[in-house]
Amino acid sequence: MGAEFRQLRTTPLLVGILASLLCAVLIYTLPRVALETPRELFFDRLTQSVPAPESDRLLVVDIDHASFQSVAGGEWYRAHTAELISALAAAKPVAVALDFVFSGNCDASDPGNRALAEAVGKVPAVLGFLIGDRPLPTPTPVPELAVQRPVDIPPSWFVDGTEASCPMFQDRAAAAASAFLVGDADALVRRVQAYSIIDNTAYPALGVEVARRAAGAGTPVLGGTPAWIRQDTRILHPDESGSLRFVAADAARIARRTVSATAVLRGTVAPERLAGRVVLIGSSMPALGGLRASASMPLEPSVQIHADLATAILTGFIPTRDQRLVGWEAAFALVAGIGIAFAVTRLRPMPAAALGLVLLAATVAAAALIYRQTALLVDAVSIVLALGSIVLVTGILQFSHVRRAEQTARQRFAQYLPESVVSRYVDNPGLDRVAGEERQVTAVFTDIEGFSALSHRIGPQRLVPLLDIYFREVNALVEQRGGMVNKIVGDAVTALFNAPDDLDRHVDKAIACAVAIHSLTEEMRQRPPFAAVTFGRTRIGLETGLVVLGEVGTGGRLDYTAHGEAMNVAARLQDENKALGTDICIGPAAAAQASRPLRSLGFREIRGIGSMELFTPDAPQ
């Protein structure tokens, strides 16, 4: 039994280990697009749940609804933007970055254009451009960039054409920067392309240039394989697509770093809040500014996304999905998976399930802690799915094997104990031993006549196969009629009716069983193997009475049995058949409750019991 149970445990454990290895291999080798959407959604939740540092070097000026209402006619024109930039220039910011592309109506004689060009020249201005269909001329001014070779330029950086502001504005600006944003497969903007290359000329993203100017960094350096960008001592590492991630600001953070254009024009914004900072100008109005879906809101103004990227660079907290983590994630899934497999195969289902849930929660918590401390994004989604699969596969196999082992245990132990008692222990392993229970039972004792002489005459090698047949068929008759085989000692069978569960008309069923046993054993004696050894007839004693039923014994040995006068009487009556010449002898208590006809055998003195009237069935003996 021990070896079999060990085998039952080994199979689920082996499958669990193999499943852990398979999951680790899949995590390490699957394309990065596998599970991309759930992984990115998890990263979104992570970046929104863990507070990110903020920077005081940036300010966003929003040409919002109030700004539109504050101007005559409710329309915002270039002249209004010029007035806004001039008001900002008076406060001496480090630079002004515009998330607008003034590409149409480039008439230099237009008063609004002249005013805007003059305002752009009052302050270091960074003009954004978008992807377009005009390969030439390239946007100007071109920001400085040093290249350190070798360098591996990401293919996504190469852009065929642009849509840039009018030349008159570019001539007065300090730099041009790419302001376009590209969403992921689900249309959410989570990262910004760090550089764009048009006709072999490199331009930083608006947020990258804003961060450089806010930090007062010199000429940036591009180099490395994969590519990196150095701004003085700060080194930026774009992902494999050449983009930089950012933490999408929520409404509260946006409110803290944003002022209305109306407040600037009215002079209600303190000059010290503008001085020494980089000011980004954009709009939350669909008519002027782009609204894009981000991790924080369905429509975030694009100027705020550029501010998000600049904040990430300035604070050094750039969410990074380092592909070198994949190996560690696979290794963790392997080790944790093997641990789960061991737990599932050695613990009870509830503790094993609880441990699995704790490990899954710990994986997510660890990913959050690593992100909080290092800004590294750990793929907890793949790990959790892998560990969940291991728990499921190992758990199903373990449950199947345990059920099979339970069924085997029921079948094996049912040969020694009543099936209801076995079920009580298997279904309720925490129960104490079965205490003594007083109940009325009908006891049936059988004995093979001349068994000792037969055993001596033919020896155990010939006798044991015959006994196997005898006991198998006799025991089956007892079970078919609702009885319980209590003991098999030598050649004798002890059976109980109405134990351990209630059995209607148990006396009649016990008598019917005794008659059936007699018929069976007489037929059995005619079979060639039995007839060849002159197998003896079976004598049966039967009586009813109160007994104490339950477990007796101490230490490691217990016996489930019944004790009471009915047991002693039935044993004595079996022996009385020799003197009476009968095959079945029934005591007076059982006869009083029997509904079938019985024949009286008269009164007999029973050793140790006293005188009593005995009976036998009227049916053929």
N, C-alpha and C positions, 0 to 999 in steps of 0.2 A: 504493500500500500504506500509506504514512504517513497519508494522509487517512482511509482506511478504519479503521485502528487508532485514530486519534483519535476517530472517530465511535463506535467500540465502547466507548471509555472514557467519552465524553460522556454516553451514555444512562444507564448506572448512576449516574453522578455526579448527573445532573439528577434522577433518581428519588430518590436519597439526599437531595438538598437539599429536594425537595418533601415527602418523608417527614419530614424534620426540621421543616419548617414545620407540617405537619399535626400532628405530635406536640406541638409547642409550643402550637398552638391548642387541642388537646384538653386539655392540662394546665391551660391558663388558663381554659377555658370549661366543662369537664365539671362536673357537680354534685359537691359535696364528698363525697357518699356513695359516689361511684365509687371502687373500690379501698379502701374504708374499712377492711375487716378486715385485709388485708395491710399497709396503712399503719400501723394501730394496733399490729399485732404487731411491726412494725419499730421503732416508737417504744418499745414495751415492752422489746425487746431493747436498744435504745439506752440507755434510762434505767437498765436493770439493769447494763449493761456499764460505763458511765461513773460513777465514784464521785461522789456528791453530798455537799455539806457537811452536817454534823450540828449540832444545837443543844444546849447544856448547860442550857437554861432549862426543859426539860421532863423529866418523869419519869412513867412509866406504872406503875401498881400493878395487877397481874394477880391476880384472884381465880381462881387456877388449881387444878389437881387437888390439889396439896399443901394448899391452903387448905381445900378441901372435907374432906380427910382429917383436918385438924387440929381440926375442930369436932365436937362430940358429935353422933352420929347421922349424920354425913357429909352434912348438909344445911345450905346457907348461907341464913340468913334475914336480914330487914331489921335485926334487932338486931345481927347480925354486921357488917353494913355500917356501922351507926351506930358501933360500936366502932372500926372501921377509920378512919372519918372523924375521930373524936375523937382517935385516935392521930396522925393526920396533922396535925390542927389544932394539936396541941401543938408541932409542929416549925415552925410559922408559915410555911407556903407562901404564895405570892402568891394562889393560888386553887386550888380543887378542881373538876374537871369530871367529871361522872358520865355515863358512857355506858349508863345504865340509865333506864328509864321506870317509875316506881313508880305505875302508874295504877290497879291493882286494890286491893281491900281498903283503903278509905280511912277506916276506922273510927278516929276520933281517940282512942278510949279504949284501943285496942290498945297494949300496952306496947312492942312493937317499933316501931310507928309513932311513938309519942311519943319514943322514944329516937332514931330516925332524924331526926325533925324537929328535935330539940334539937341533934343533931350537925351538921346542915346549917347551923344558925344560928351555929355556932362559927367558921366559916371562909367567906370569899367562895366560894359554890358556884354552879356553872353546871349547870343541869339540862337534859338533852337531851329532846327530844320527837320523835315520829314522825308520819308522815302517817296520818291516821285519818278517821273519818266524823263527827266532832263539830266543826261550824264555830264553835260558841261553847260555853263562854267561851274566849277566846284565852289561850295560855300567858302566864304572868307569872313574874318581872318582865320587862318589855320593855326590852331594852338600848337605850341612847341611840344616836341616829343623826341626823345633820344631812343635809339634802338640798340640794344645790346645783343649781339649774335653769339650763339645760335638762338633763333626764336621760331616758335611754331605758331603761325597765325591761324586761328580758328577759321574755317571756311565761311561760317555764318557772318563774319565781319565784312565781307566784300559786298558792297551795295552797288547796283547798276546806275541808279539815278537818284536825284533829290528834288525836293521842293523847298526852296530857301527864300529868305526875305529879299526884298528889293535891294539892288546894289547900293542905293543911297543910304540905306540903313546899315548894310554890312560895312560900308566904308567908315562909318563912325563907331562901329562896335569894337570890343576888345577881343572877342573870340566867337567862333561858331561851334555848336555842339549838337549832337543828334538828340532829338526829342521824341522820336517815335518809340512806341511801346508795342511789343508783340506778346500776345497771350499764349498760354499753353493750350493743349488739346481741348480743355474744357472752357476756354476763353478767359480764364482768370490770369491776371498779370501777377506773376510771382518773382520775376527776375527781369533785369534790364541788360541788354547787350552793352558790354563795357566800351567797345570802340566800333567805329564804322570806317571802312576804307573805300574811298571813292577815287578812282583814277590814281591809285597808289598814294593817296593822301589820307592820313589817319585823323579821325575826329573822335574825341571822347564823348561818352554819353553826358547829357546835361547834368545829371546827378553827380557823375564822376568829376566834371570840371568844377561844379559848385563846391564839392568837398575839398578839392585841391586849393581853390582860392580861399575858402573859409579857414583852412589850416595854414595858409600862407606858405604852401609848399612851392618849390621851384619846378624846374622842367621835369616832367615825369619820364620814367625810363620803362621801355617795353622790352622784355626778353624772356628767355627760358623755354623749355619744352617739357611740359605744357607751359603756355604763356603765362607770365605774371606781369604786374604793373607796380612800379615802385614810385611812391610820392614821398620824397625825402626818406624818412626812416620807415614809413608805412608801406607794406607790401600787400597788394591785392591779388587774390588767386581766383580768377574766373573759373566757372565749372567747364565741363567738357564742351559745352556749346558756346563758350566765350562770354557767358553772362554772369552777372552778380545778383545774388538774391538780396532781398530786403525784408524787413518786418513791416507789414502794412499797418499804418497807424489807425487806431480806432478814433471814434468821434471826439473823445475827450482829449487825446493827444493832439489831434488836428486843431481843436479849439485853442489849446495852450500856445501853439506856435503860429497862429493865424490872426491877422487883423484885416478889417474891411478896407477896401480902397477908399471908401467914403471917409473913414476915420483919418486916413493919412492926408487926404485933401483938405479936411477940416482942421487939421493940426492938432487933433486930440490924441495922437500917438506920441508918447514921449520920445524926444530925439535920441536919448541914450539907448532906447530899445532898438533903434535902427543903426546907430553908429557902430562901426567895426564888425558888422555882420554882412552875410550875403543874403540879399533879399530876392526871393523868387516871386515873380508875378504871374498869376494865372487866374483862372475863373472856375467857379463851381456852377456857372450857368451853361447849359447845353449850347447856347447861341455863340459862345466864345471859346470855351475850353472843352477839351475832350474828357468825357466821363468814362472810366473803365472799371470793369469788375476786378476786385482784388479779394484777398483773403479776409479783409476786415469788413467790407461792405459791397453791395452789388454795384454801386456807382461811386467810385472814388475819383475826385478830380485828378487829372494827369499831373498837374503841378504838385499835388501832394505826394504822388508816387515818386516824382523826382526828388522831392524833399526826403521821402523815406529812404531812398538809396543813399543820398548824401549823408543822412543821419547815421546810417549803418557804417559808412566808411569813416566818418569822423569819430564815432564811438568805438570803432574796431569790432563791433558786434555784428558781423555779417553771417547770416545763416548759411552754413556750408555743408553740402552733401559730398564729403570726401570719399571717393571710390575706394580708397585704401581701407575704409571701414568694412567693406563687403567681406573680406577675409575674416575679420574679427566677428562679424555677425554670423557667418557660417559656422565658425568654431564654437561660438556661444550656443547656437541652435543645436549643434551636435552634442555638446556636453550636457546642456539642460535637457535635451530630448532623452538622452540615456538615463539621466537622473529621474525624469518623469516615468520612463518605462520601468525602472526599478521600483519606484514608489507605487505605481499602479498594480504591479504584480505582487507586491508584498504588503500593501495596506488594504484595509477594507474600502469598499467603494466610496463612502462619504468622505473619510479622511483623504483618500487619494484625489477625489474631485476637488476638495477644498485646497489641497496642496497645489494642484494644477492651476486653479484660479488665482491663488496667491502668487505663483510664479509668473503667470501672465500679467497680473497687475504690477508685479515687481519689474517686469521687463519694460512696461510703459513708463513706470516711475523712473527707472534708471535712464531711459531715453530722455525724459524731461530734465533730469538732473544733469546729464551730460550736456544737453543743449544749454541749460542755464549757465553752466560753468565755462563752456568752451564755444558755444554757438554751433557745434557740430550736430548734424541731423542724422540720428540713428534710425535705421529702417525697422522700427518696432512692428510695423504691419506684417512684413514677411516673417519675422521671428515668431510673432504671436500666431499667425496662421500655421506655421510649421509646428510649433509646440501644440497648438490645438489639434492638429491632424494626428500628431503622435499620441496625444491623450485619447483621441477618439478611436484610432486603430488599435492601440494596445488595450484600451478599456473594453472594446467590443470583443476582442479575442480572449481577454482575461475573463470576461463575463461568460463567454461561451464555454471556456474550459472549466470555470468554476461550476457552472451548471452541470456540465458533464461529470465532473468529479462528485458533485452533490448527488446526481442520479446514481452514480456507481456506489457511493456511500450508502444511499438509501437501500439499494438492492442488496448490498453485502450485509449491512447491519440488520436489515429486515429478516435475515436468516437467524439472527440471534435475539432480536427484540421485536415486539409488535411494531407494525408499520406506523401506527399513530404515535408511539413513543419516539421512534426514530425521527419522524417529522417534527415532533415537539422540540427535539434537540437541534435538528438542522435549521429549522426556521427561526428558532430563538436560542442562539448559542450562548446567551448570557444567563439562561435559566439555571437555577440550582438543581440538584438531584431531585428526582421525583419522590415526594414524600409519601408515606404510607397512606392508603385510602381504603376505607372499609366499604365493601360492596358485596352483593350477593352474586356468586358465580356458580356455574356448573362445571365441575372438574371431570375430565375423562382421562383414565390411565390405561395404557395398553402394554402388553408384555407378550413376548414370543415364547411359546412353550418349548422346553427342552433346548433353550438357546445355549446354555453353558456346554452341554454335551455336543451340540452341533459345532460350536466354535472349536472345541478340542478335537473333534473328528476331522474337520476339513481345513482347519487353519485359516489365518487372517487373509491370505492372498485370495482365496476363493470366496471367503465370507464377505469381505468389504464390498465388492461390486454388487452382491445381492442386497446388502443393507442399503446401499445407495439407491437402488431401485425401490426398495421397500419404503424407506423414509420419504423419498421424493413423492411417491404416489399417495401415501398415507397423509403426509403434510398437506398435499394439494386438496384432499377431501376436507380436511379441517378448515382450510382457508376459504374454500368454496361455500361452506355453510356458516361463515362468519366467525369461526373460532380463531384462537390464537395458540400456536404451538409454543408452549412455555419452555419446555426442556426436552432434550434427547439425551438420555443417559444409557449407555450400553445398547440394549435392544428395546428399551422402553421409551414411549412417547407420552408426555404430559401435555394436555391441551386444556384451555380455559375458554368458556363461553360467557359472554357478557363482561369481558375484560379485554383491554382497558376501557373500551367504549361501550355504551349501552347497546344491547341486542335484544330486540323483541322476541318473546317466546323462546328464550335461550335454552330452556330445558328440552322442549320439543326438538329444537335444532341439534342439540347435543346428542339426544337419543337417535335422531335420524342419522347423524354422523357416525355414531357407534355401529348402527346397522350397516351403513355403507362401508365402513372399514372392514367389518366382518365379511361382507360379500366380496369386497376387493381382495382381501388377503386369502380367502379360500380359493378364489380364482387364480391368484398369484401362485399358490402352492401347486397348481396343476401345470404351470409353465415348466418347460423342460429343465432350465437351469435350477429351479427351485425343487422340482420333483426329484431331480437326480441326487439331491443331498437330503431328501426327506425333511424339507423345511417345516418347522412346527406351526401349529395353529396360533392365532392371536387371541388372547384373552383380554377382555375390556371391563373396567370398573368405572362406575359413574355415580356422582352424588352432587347435590346442590346445598349451598349454605353460605353464611357470611365468612369472608376472608379479609385479611389485610393485604392489599396489593401495592407494591412499590419496590423501590430499590433498597437492598440490604447489603451490608458489607462495609469495610473500612479500607483506608489506604488507596491503592491503585486498582483494587478488584471490587467490582460491584456486581450484583445479580438482581435482575428484575424478576420477581417471583411473587407467589401468593402463599400466605400462611393462614391456616385455620383448620377446624375439625373436618370440614368438607373434603379438604385435600387428603387428610389421613384416612378418612372413610373410603374415598374412591380408590386409594392405593390398596387398602385391605380387601375391598370387594373384588378387585381384579384377581387377587389371589384366591378368593373363595370359589371362583369358577372351577378350580381343580376338584374341590370336594363336591360341588353341586353338579358337575358335568355339563355346565353351561358355558357359553362363549361371552355373554354380556350379563353383568350383574349390576342392578340399579338399586340405590339406596332409597329409604322411605321418604326423605324430603323431596328428592327429585320426582319419585313416583306420585307424590301428592300434587305436584304442579304439572304433571304430564297430561296431555290431552289425548294421546294415542292409547289404545288398549295395552295393558301389561298383565303378565301372568305372575301370580304370587309364588314365591319359592319357599314360603314359610319363614318362621323366625329362626335366626341363627345367632349364636354367641360370637361376636367379633372381638378378637383379641385387642385389649386396651381400650375398647369402646363400650362394649356391653351388648345386650340382646336387641336385635332389630329385625323387622320384617324386610325381606329382600324380594326383588322383582326382576323379571326379564321380559323383553318384548315378545308379543304374540307372533310377530313376523317370523318367517322361517329363519332358523339359526344357521 
